[in-house]
């Protein structure tokens, strides 16, 4: 039974990080753009600008994950299966 709980938790975490988080960031950016530009009808962010921010966000987290992996491997700190 614990394996099923871990699998369900992994699926939910993946859905949250890969679906909900980017959607939330996009909504926040559109809201921020509307606040900056007033309530104009044409105040939406352009798709290219949103993709640039999304790429920077992904690059940042990839570099962070790579650094943590490198640090753990240098310390010989491996995950232990329980």
Beta strands, then each sheet from edge to edge (+ up, - down):
end
